[in-house]
Amino acid sequence: MIDTVIFDVGNVLTRFGWQDFIRSFGYDEDICVRVGNATIESPYWKEYDRGVMSNDEIVNSFVSLDKGVEKEIRETMRDFKGILTPADYAIPWIKALKERGLQVLFLSNFSERTYEECRDALGFLDYVDGGIFSYRVKLIKPDPAIYKCIADTYALVPDRCVFVDDLLENVKAAEDYGFHTVLFKDYKTASLTLDRLLNITE
């Protein structure tokens, strides 16, 4: 029997549009790709999410990967407002699960700065029972330790939990820990898959 649903946040309960955010500055497509490659697709981004690098350190690490777009990197990293938009189905989905008697938690790789500047898009936080942002525990998915951290924090039994995430590597790590999982591609498919799993395990 499943008693807890754990959601990823970016691209699951919110829409995370980094490339669209970069384009909003009016850069041409080549510059957008280069800035994207030097930032969120870099190996340093995870250290930023994990809260072990300061804003200046992370910006300088991105610039080191592509000095040709230094101005653009520094400009985009000054303001994250608008990088997240709320998913219209998030709150109704959470409410429906809680009406079934389930505990609803979140597990997110968002950095502290992303959280602070995008708080308006995180209205669903008022409806969940708790959760973990990676920067607060200095861990990041798919590190197995973060799944143990949320389980220990909320006294979860892994095989009574289902984890919903849009990244296969995170889903596989959660499965290895013992969680049931749903790989999120879109709300309709994921909600049907989750409902089927909940009904099977009742």
Residue pairs with C-beta under 8 A, 6 or more apart in sequence:
1 160
1 201
1 202
2 102
2 160
2 161
2 162
2 180
2 197
2 198
2 201
3 101
3 102
3 103
3 157
3 160
3 161
4 102
4 103
4 104
4 105
4 154
4 156
4 160
4 161
4 162
5 97
5 102
5 103
5 104
5 105
5 161
5 162
5 164
5 194
6 104
6 105
6 106
6 107
6 131
6 150
6 161
6 162
6 163
6 164
6 179
7 13
7 94
7 104
7 105
7 106
7 107
7 128
7 131
7 164
7 165
8 106
8 107
8 108
8 109
8 141
8 163
8 164
8 165
8 166
8 167
8 170
8 184
9 106
9 108
9 110
9 122
10 16
10 84
10 108
10 109
10 110
10 166
11 166
11 184
12 87
12 164
12 165
12 166
12 184
12 190
13 87
13 90
13 94
13 106
13 124
14 84
14 85
14 86
14 87
14 90
14 118
14 121
14 122
15 84
15 85
15 86
15 87
16 83
16 84
17 83
17 84
17 85
18 36
18 39
18 40
18 83
19 32
19 36
21 76
21 80
21 82
21 83
22 32
22 35
22 36
22 72
22 76
23 29
23 32
24 82
25 72
25 75
25 76
27 35
27 72
31 69
31 72
34 66
34 68
34 69
34 72
35 66
35 69
35 72
35 73
35 76
37 65
37 66
38 62
38 63
38 65
38 66
38 69
38 73
39 45
39 62
39 73
39 76
39 77
42 61
42 62
42 65
44 53
44 58
44 61
44 62
44 65
45 58
46 109
46 140
47 53
47 58
47 61
48 58
48 111
49 109
49 110
49 111
49 134
49 135
49 140
50 134
50 135
50 138
50 139
50 140
51 111
51 112
51 134
51 135
51 136
51 138
52 138
53 61
55 77
55 113
58 77
59 73
59 74
59 77
62 73
62 77
63 70
63 73
63 74
66 73
79 117
80 113
80 114
80 117
80 118
81 117
81 118
83 114
83 117
83 118
84 114
84 118
84 121
84 122
85 121
86 120
86 121
86 122
86 123
86 124
87 187
89 187
89 191
90 123
90 124
91 123
91 124
91 127
93 187
93 191
94 104
94 124
94 127
94 128
95 127
97 104
98 104
98 127
98 129
100 198
102 198
103 129
103 154
104 127
104 128
104 129
105 128
105 129
105 130
105 131
105 132
105 150
105 154
106 125
106 128
106 130
106 131
106 132
107 131
107 132
107 141
107 146
107 147
107 150
107 163
107 165
108 131
108 132
108 133
108 134
109 134
109 140
109 141
110 118
110 133
110 134
110 135
111 134
111 135
112 133
112 135
112 136
115 122
115 133
115 135
125 131
129 154
130 153
130 154
131 150
132 146
132 149
132 150
132 153
134 140
134 141
134 146
137 146
137 149
139 145
139 146
139 149
140 146
141 147
141 165
141 167
141 169
141 170
141 173
142 167
142 169
142 170
142 172
142 173
142 174
143 173
144 173
144 176
144 177
147 158
147 163
147 173
147 174
147 177
147 179
148 177
150 156
151 157
151 158
151 161
151 177
158 177
158 178
158 179
159 178
159 179
159 180
161 179
161 180
162 179
162 180
162 181
162 182
162 194
162 197
162 198
163 170
163 171
163 174
163 179
163 180
163 181
163 182
164 181
164 182
164 184
164 190
164 194
165 171
165 174
165 181
165 182
165 183
165 184
166 183
166 184
166 185
168 183
171 181
171 182
171 183
174 181
175 181
180 197
180 201
182 190
182 193
182 194
182 197
183 190
184 190
